[in-house]
Amino acid sequence: MYRGRFAPSPTGPLHFGSLVAALGSYLDARHQSGQWLVRIEDLDPPREVPGAAQQILATLEDFGLEWDGPIVYQSGRTEHYRDALTQLRKTGLCYPCGCTRKEIRQRTARRVPTGKGGLIYPGTCRRGLQPGRTAAVTRIRTPSQALSVDDLLQGSYSQQLERDCGDFVLLRRDGYFAYQLAVVVDDFQQGVTHVVRGCDLLDSTPRQIYLCQLLRYPVPSHMHLPIAVDADGQKLSKKTGALPLGAEHREQTLMRALEFLGQAPPPELAQQDLSGVLGWATEHWDPSSLKNLKKIRIQAN
């Protein structure tokens, strides 16, 4: 059975860009008579906004996006991430790193260019901690061979993790588990078969596939949707001043999101109530209509 999911971080209220991602994943699941799960990715307390998780859930309900099963909170699942990290350590590919961010920035600037997801770790601690240093984070050694994903919308996408990302962090210096590990464990344990999300996360997918391979998890299929940007080409977010979704004019907002996703809803659909709009969208969902929009971001009006 198809199992999809929407997994927001509680760093603020949902905005139009969030709705596009939620709606795309919801419609892809419902069109295929699948399940749609909601997971709150609250593993980064310094960035979280009090009450945001509840506000996100309330907004999804306001827009008629009903989920299956209980809400999963990552903050309550740390033992599962710890177990997965123990399993990865048995591969011999994990190692402690004592480098500071300043040191990584200085060494990276001299040795390798900035790559996917930020600075590329230059491998300083691959052969052991430097003298006088203590472990600050846990990293995983990355391979030099290319790793590819056949994205249902973006097509074939490939990275050489060692060159393009470097050895990435699994356990942070503040003691929290990194997103890359947590999302892989959660998708596996929740039985997620299809990951539909914004293409700003496409760069993360090879790292997640790599962890799936090491943990012997099945790899879900992926579809990375166009993301909404502002007039300056920046992704809509709290940082760029994206306005939160309101409960008023929900049908019109959904129509706008459907148009953004290339679904061409008929004008008369604007006269329908929320269930009518979602019913039409579920029946007529056509991911192939996104093909012309896939590169890679489109501006929100």
N, C-alpha and C positions, 0 to 999 in steps of 0.2 A: 504493500500500500504506500502511496505517496504520503510523505510527511514533510511539510515545510515549516518554516519558523520565521518570526520577526524578533530581533534581539537588540532592542535599543539600550543605550547606556543612559542612566538617569542624571544627565548633566544639564538638563533643562527641559522645558516643554517641547512637545512635537511642533514642528513647523511644516511648511509645504513640502520641503525636500524629504522630510521624514514620512509624510503621508504618501508620497510617490513610492518610496521603498516598501512601506507597509502594504499599500494597495496592490502593488505588483506581486509581492509574495503571496498575499491573500488570494488574489484572483487566479494565480497559477495553480495554487493548491485546490481551490474550490472548483475550478473548471475541470479538473481531473478527479473530482470526487475524493479528494485527499483531505488529510488533517492539517490544520494550521495551528502551530504552537506559538506561545509568546514567552520569551525569556528575558529577564531583566539582568543586564550585564553590569552588576554593581561591584566590580572588583577594584575600583580605583577611587577610594573615598576622598582623596584630596580634590578630585574634579567633580564630585557629585553634589547635587543641589538638594537640600532637604525637601522632601515632599514631591520631588520630580517623578519618582516611580509611580506614585498614586495618580498624579496628574496625567502621565502618559497613558495609563490604563483607562482612566476616565475619558480621555480624548478618543481612544480607540472605540470605546463603547458608544460615545456620542456619534461617531461616524459609521456605526453599524458593523464594525469589524470584530466579529465574535470569534473567540479562540476556543480550541479544544483542550480539555484537561486543565490541571492546575498551573498557575504561573510558577515558573522556576526562577529562583534568585541565585545567582552565582555565589553570593556571599555565604550561602548556606551549604556550599558544595566543596569546600576546600579540601576535605579528606579525599575526595575523588581525584583532585588535581595532584595531591601529594602521592597517591598511589601510582598515578601515571608517571610522575617524575621519578619515582623509585624504579619503575619498569624501564624508563629511558636510561637511567644511570647504569643499569645492568648491561646496556649495549656498549658501554665504554666510551660513548660519544659525548657525554656531559662532562663539564669541568668547571671548577670555581674560577672566578675572575675578580681581581682586586683593583682593576683600573678605574680611575675617576672619569667623569664625563669630560673634564678639561683635558685629561691626557689622551682620551680617545679622539677628541676633536683635533688636538695638535698632531698626533701621529697619523690620523686619517688624512688630514689636510696635506701632509707630506707624501703619503704613500699611495693612497687610492682616492678616486673621486667619490663624491656623494652619490649614493645609489638609492634603490627603492626603499622607502620607509625611513630615510634619514641617513645618518652617518654609518659607514660600513666599519664594523669592528676589524682591526688589523691583525687579530690573532695573537696578541701579545702574551696571553696566559695559556695558550694552547699546550705548551710543554710544561706548564706548572706556574704557580704564583711567583711573582717577582720577590726577591729577598726583602724581608721585613713587612710584607703585605699580608693582609687577611682577606678571606673571601668576602666579597660584597654582593655578587650575583652569581647565578648559575647559568651558564651558556651551553648551547649544543653545537657540536662541530657540524659544519655544513659540507655537502659534497661539491666537487668541481664539475661534475657532469650536469647537463641541462635537465631541467624538470619542467614538464609541460602540462597545461590544463587545456582541455577542449571545451571552452565556454560556449554555452548554447546561443549566446548573443554576440559576444565579442570575438568568437572564433578561437584559433589556437594562440595561446599565450605561453611564453617560455622564459625561464630564468635559469641562470647558473648561480645557485644560491651563494656559493663561496665568494664569487666575484661581485654579484649584484646586491647581496644583502649582508653577507658576513655571518659569523656565528652569532645567532640571536639569543636573547635572554628568555629563560623559562621561569626563573624565580628572581624577583626584583630585589634591590637592596633594601627596600622598606618591608620586605617579608611577604609581599603580595605576589600571587602567581600572575604571570604575564598573559595577556589576551590570547596570544597565539596558541598556547597550551590549553587554556580553559575552554576556548570555543571548540577545539577539536574533541576534547573529552565530552563536552556537553552534547554536541551533535551526535556523537556515537551513542552515548547512553540514552539519549532521547529518541534514537532511531530515525534521525533526520536523513531523508533520502535526497532532498533537493534544497539547495541553498540559493535563494533569490535575494539579492541585495544590491546596493549601489556600487557602481564601478570604481569608486574611490577605494574599495577594498580588494580590487582585483590583484594588486601587488602583493597582498597577504596570502593569496590562495596557494602559490607554490610552497610556501613555508608550511601551511596547514596540511597540504598533501604529503609533504615530507614527513611530518609527525604522524600522520595516519599510517604511512608505510612502516615506520619504525614501530608503532604500537600495534600493527596488524589490524587496523580498523578498515572497513570498507570506505571508499572515497565517494562522498555524495556528488551528484551532478551539480553544476554551477551555472547560474545565469546572472550576469552583472548588468544592472539597469543603468541607463543614463542618469546623471545626477543634475539637480537643479542648481544653477549658479546665478549670482546677481549680475548687475550691469557691468561690474568690473571683472567678471569671470571667476569670482571666488565662490566656492561651494557655500550654499545657504547653511548657516549655522548660527548658534548663539553668539559666537565671536564676531560674525559679520552682520549682526543685528537683524537676523531673520525673525519675523514676527510669529508669535505662537498662534496656533490654530484656535479659532473661536467656535463656539457651538452654533452661532448664527450662520445662515447661508450655507449649510453643510452640503446640500444637494449641488449647489453651484460650484463649491470647492471641489467636490468629487468629480464633477463634469470637467473641471479644469485639469485635475490630475489625470483623468482618462485621456484627455486631449494631449497632455504632455507625454503620455505613454503611447501615443500614436494609435489610439483605439477608435477615433472618429465617432463618438456617440452622436446619434441623430439629434437635431435641435429640439424636437418635441420631447426628448427625454428630460429636458430641464423642467418640464411640468410635473414629472413624477416625484413621489416622495423618496425617502432614503432607500427603502427596501426595493423600490422599483428601479432606481439607478443601479444599485448593486446587483439586482437580479439580471438586468440587461448586461451589465459588465461581465458577470460570471459566465453567462451563456455565450457571449460573443468574444471572450478574451482570446486574443490572437497575438502571441509573442512575435510572430514573423513581421507584424506591423512595426516592430521596434527596430528592424534591421536598418532602416534609413536613419535612425537616430543614434546608432550605437557608438559613433565616434565623437566623443565619449560623454560629453556634457552638453546640455542644452540650457538656454537661459529661461528662467521663470519669468513670465510676463508680470 
